[in-house]
Amino acid sequence: MSVKEFLESRGGLVTAWRRFADEPTPRRRAWLYTLGSAALLVFVVQLLTGGVLALYYAPTPDHAHESVKAIETRLAGGSLVRGLHHWGASAMVLLVALHMLRTFFSGSYRKPRELNWLVGVALLLVVLGFGFTGYLLPWDQKAYWATVVGTKVPAALPIVGAPTERLMAGGPGVGAYTLTRFYALHAVLMPLLTAALVAAHLLLLRRHRHAGPASGPDPREPFFPYQLARDAVVGLLVVVALFWLAARLPAPLERVADPSDTSYVPRPEWYFLPLFQLLKYFKGPLEPIGTAVIPGLAVLALALVPWLDRSAERRAGARVGVLAAGSAASAAVLALLFLGAADRPPAAPSGLDEAAAPPPDPRLIGGAASYEKRGCASCHGPEGRGGASSKEGFGLVGRRFSLTGEALLAHLKEKSPPPPPPPSDEEGGAYDPDSDLPSLTAFTAALEEGPVALAKLSPGVRLGGAVIEREDCRQCHAIYGTGGKRGPELTRLAGKRDKAWLVGHFKEPKVYVSGSRMPSFRNLPEAELAGMSDYLLALP
Amino acid sequence: MTVHDDELSPESPGRRRLFLGIAAGAGTLVAGSLCAAAGRLALAPLARAAPGGEGRADLGALAGFEATRAGKAGPLEVVFSRTAEDGYMSRRIKARAYVIGDPAAPSGLALLDTTCTHLGCGVSWSGERKAFLCPCHGGVYAADGSVVSGPPPRPLARLPLVVEGGRLSLDLTRLV
């Protein structure tokens, strides 16, 4: 007896495989029918990456953040896997939504497939539940405050509100038991539920066969290998996109949750923005309308779609009313999403003048500083504006340069002496007198476009910008979106940090942020440290 | 009657009823006992723990709050640490509150919680705007903690303040 015969006689596996492989699938619109399998693939990606992350994760307030940080910084491949899981969550929501829209517009939910539509709606809700429970787990500021808000939302409901909040949080507030609850839901119970729902979804799909296009001819071909190949191609594209995103934009990890920090403004993930925006339109006693009534009715309407669609036929022409209502609802959700994304709350109150324009890029400030140090102004005038003091040079503002690249560097080295060497007490690293040339040429290149306004900057901000450029903070931190990713992006610090904290942190990073890998800058003069703080606090 | 009629011997209605009863009874007991055991633990957080902790948290010398009591200065932030029971662990946490002037209180002072009554974000006093501002959804409270505008449904909560022997402290035993 061959292996094949054995498997067939004992398990019926050959017949089962043939039935699976030979399922007639539509040839027309076949690419549109890959969305569901792409969502399934992302679920598998989440199971795999989530399973590996769980090997290293500790769901306690004392260790969650540290363990995620260790995954991110110490474990080989940790950042990539966490990035895949992070972006996989977004991909999952996106693919499930697209799959649902496709099913809706092609009318595939109609009799006899109503039950499968309901399973699909349940899957959508579970996917959103995964998002909500997953983002508490890193126990960073975003995690903590988004969950505080998320668990308080049902509290405004009459009668059921308070117990619901306690059950979600596992106690009177977000804390140790919230973390264990969300972890158990996210990593054990919801994956089991999802697997069961996915199995039901597939069994029901096979039971009623693929609905096919809404109108026109519907030639079929076996699932294997034709539709499988299309599914595989789309799956590959999705996975490539996930790897690209995970490598380019690693999952964020803010500093550890701080319940006493009152200036933090939580922003939800993009897929909760429609709900977040809705919340803003209903205040006081009307709030449950925005938090429960409208979302509840929307989910109910979505679940009842197969019964609300009373049209006689499946083709689009016969379902104008339903399609119009569905389009309007989708447009409303999208509109709320964009409004929510556009509506950034004002920065928390800070002592700085909020009306002040954001400071220029540190590279330009640093360039301007070396423009002065190297005496460029003696020929080209202050800030490149030319003027009476120019002897042999000329103003640089608004001029196309004849010198570029190597020729420009040669000109700079010849005409302008490098700044004096640094004080001898600095660390003995090799001093490169021309290390400021990149920022200087960036500054002069900017002059080609017009004057660079630095005069209005406060002396502290100006000094700080130059120091940030000189010390190359961008090696690890992004400023204005460019720079390294080892440290957090330096943006919107005003309100979150004050000057004393920043200066203290520059001197002893590890004292202020446990496990920080930032080097100490305690050798810098106080004025420079204060200036760096001023500059950072002025950043938008 | 059933899909397997050809394989089945004739059944008696009484025996069928008996077995139906056994299946239903045993099934209910199995499902019920498991659900009760698991449900009780899952719903444990619904039971309210006894409020409060032990002792007092010192907030500083009364002298430091004279201007606030006299209405010459706005609310003053106090930072204190206390032991908080958090699920299975108890740990020292840093907490904040505001001391405000309150003519109605015997001591002339009151203590405000910083938790926004809307969705639980933390409020801060803005000296410029002379109001407590919530960064999340724009709640604004007056210096006495009453709602000025925005979504908060209630004034900021008052915390049990004790003024004794020239010092201010928070009574942790009466903390809810």
Interface residues (C-beta under 8 A of the other chain):
Chain A: T60 P61 D62 W145 V148 V149 K152 V153 A156 P163 R166 L167 A169 G170 G171 P172 G173 G175 A176 Y177 T180 P259 S260 D261 T262 S263 Y264 V265 P266 L279 K280 K283 G284 P285 E287 P345 A348 P349 G495
Chain B: L43 P45 L46 R48 A49 V79 D86 G87 Y88 M89 R91 I93 K94 A95 R96 T114 H118 L119 G120 C121 G122 V123 S124 S126 E128 R129 L133 P135 C136 H137 G138 G150 P151 P153
